[in-house]
Amino acid sequence: MAATTNVKSEEKGIDLKEVCDYKLAKDNELRFEVETGARVKLDLIDGSAELFGTELVRSRSYIFESGAKIAVFTWFGCSLRLTGKVEAAYVSKDTPMVIYLNTHAAIEQMRKVSEQKDTLGPRILVCGPQDVGKSTVGRLLINYAVRLGRKPTLIDLDVGQGGVSIPGTVGALTVERPADPVDGFDLKVPLVYHFGHTSPNGNIKLYEVLISRLADVFNAKCDFNKQVKHSGCIVNTCGWVKGQGYQCILHTAQSFEADVVLVLDSERLYNDLKRDLPDFVNVILQPKSPGVVERTREMRRDAREEKTKEYFYGPRKIYFPHAFDISFSEVQIFKIGAPALPDSCLPLGMEKEDTQTKLVPVAPGIDLVHHILSLSMAESLEENLVETNVAGFVVVTNVDPERQVFSVLSPAPRPLPRNYFLIMDLRFIDIHK
Ligand SMILES: Nc1ncnc2c1ncn2[C@@H]1O[C@H](COP(=O)(O)OP(=O)(O)OP(=O)(O)O)[C@@H](O)[C@H]1O
């Protein structure tokens, strides 16, 4: 969905008096966090450096927003300059980057073999508890692959943070260019599915259905695109690794026919997976970077809000969403999953799990306000709405039962390309100034 621009001055909000230069020896990393409410400019003055696998260039200043947690690594040494208010900026030589680079080299070897034999490319699952750097390692491995001319696919199952779209979704993105150091991967053409909750726990059955669906879609893409097939995929999972969360990891490994499972920082998970996955799956334990920042519940919630805001207002809030009314008769809204019933109340032959993927019509009412709605790509109800990808999202800002309309914010103008909405548990309160 496209939107209208309103570019602001790049250096607004940066405290230009706060300047600090850092000289990094080879294999060192500069880590910093941007202070709340501040913005920070990073310049590469000399040498070479990369940010989560993307090479920095000298001709550009990189501006990071409030709360960003950044690591700039150098293989050969460099000089960097930070301008603006940073929290805890320090240089460290304690990084697992060489281990990650070796992992990349081994994966690349698998790609070469798959090319020679025309077999499926490597399918890598990255898992581990919360805040061990799973998304960062995924981004690093994707960037390194792209820098070698590969077209790897990022499969993002982290419904809590939303790597390829907003939180509450899962999706796939075939990457052709390294991530922008500030804005991340180019998200113009991701394939996104509605989940609706910020934890798989919200609807386990649906989560598993969507994982299987993504695996099928990725396999289909591999069938007609050899470059995608040989480049393989990196599957980023969420940090829920116990009980049903663990079962979801097994289900994911099986659905994607994972060859390699990278377990970050959890010996217990590593041993469990080694025991439960077939022998041909290479389960590898790797350390987390000491730089990875642990996030509180509030920080996660703020990050989710920021991600959603970014969807409607663009990176650095350079766009404005469109606001318009939709009449009740124009669209149909559904929720996925009926309330759980005791077994004795279920119709004969129906399993409890079936209710979790049932479409339940939602009558538009005042309680829709602030909810995010996913616009399904389905053209008719004959299609399976649960397993159909979505075109985009709107947030409901008002409901007027008298006029029989509800107002939305949308990154794209009218008309809506489709008529079926799926409602999320997630809400977004628009307080953009
Ligand atoms: N080496 C590093 N130095 C400084 N910050 C880092 C480093 N690696 C990652 N981070 C930051 O730490 C935070 C958490 O990392 P990341 O999102 O990769 O963890 P995760 O395990 O995927 O988290 P989640 O459990 O939410 O899925 C991110 O803000 C990231 O930018």
The ligand as a MOL file (V3000), in Angstrom:
LIG
                    3D

  0  0  0     0  0            999 V3000
M  V30 BEGIN CTAB
M  V30 COUNTS 31 33 0 0 0
M  V30 BEGIN ATOM
M  V30 1 N 25.4860 -7.1860 19.1840 0
M  V30 2 C 24.5170 -6.3590 19.5560 0
M  V30 3 N 24.8000 -5.2070 20.2090 0
M  V30 4 C 23.8140 -4.3510 20.5900 0
M  V30 5 N 22.5160 -4.5890 20.3960 0
M  V30 6 C 22.1790 -5.7120 19.7510 0
M  V30 7 C 23.1440 -6.6550 19.2950 0
M  V30 8 N 22.4980 -7.6850 18.6870 0
M  V30 9 C 21.1850 -7.3890 18.7590 0
M  V30 10 N 20.9840 -6.2230 19.3930 0
M  V30 11 C 19.6930 -5.5630 19.7010 0
M  V30 12 O 19.0810 -6.3290 20.7430 0
M  V30 13 C 17.6510 -6.3310 20.5900 0
M  V30 14 C 17.1380 -7.7680 20.6320 0
M  V30 15 O 17.6570 -8.4910 19.5210 0
M  V30 16 P 16.7420 -9.4510 18.6390 0
M  V30 17 O 15.4530 -8.7830 18.2900 0
M  V30 18 O 17.5810 -9.9570 17.5250 0
M  V30 19 O 16.4730 -10.6020 19.6950 0
M  V30 20 P 15.3940 -11.7710 19.5770 0
M  V30 21 O 15.9500 -12.9610 20.2650 0
M  V30 22 O 14.9840 -11.9500 18.1520 0
M  V30 23 O 14.2050 -11.1460 20.3850 0
M  V30 24 P 12.6990 -11.7770 20.5740 0
M  V30 25 O 12.8050 -12.6850 21.7310 0
M  V30 26 O 11.8520 -10.5800 20.8390 0
M  V30 27 O 12.3300 -12.4640 19.3090 0
M  V30 28 C 17.3860 -5.6420 19.2570 0
M  V30 29 O 16.9570 -4.3190 19.5480 0
M  V30 30 C 18.7340 -5.6070 18.5380 0
M  V30 31 O 18.8600 -4.4500 17.7280 0
M  V30 END ATOM
M  V30 BEGIN BOND
M  V30 1 1 1 2
M  V30 2 1 2 3
M  V30 3 2 2 7
M  V30 4 2 3 4
M  V30 5 1 4 5
M  V30 6 2 5 6
M  V30 7 1 6 7
M  V30 8 1 6 10
M  V30 9 1 7 8
M  V30 10 2 8 9
M  V30 11 1 9 10
M  V30 12 1 10 11
M  V30 13 1 11 12
M  V30 14 1 11 30
M  V30 15 1 12 13
M  V30 16 1 13 14
M  V30 17 1 13 28
M  V30 18 1 14 15
M  V30 19 1 15 16
M  V30 20 2 16 17
M  V30 21 1 16 18
M  V30 22 1 16 19
M  V30 23 1 19 20
M  V30 24 2 20 21
M  V30 25 1 20 22
M  V30 26 1 20 23
M  V30 27 1 23 24
M  V30 28 2 24 25
M  V30 29 1 24 26
M  V30 30 1 24 27
M  V30 31 1 28 29
M  V30 32 1 28 30
M  V30 33 1 30 31
M  V30 END BOND
M  V30 END CTAB
M  END
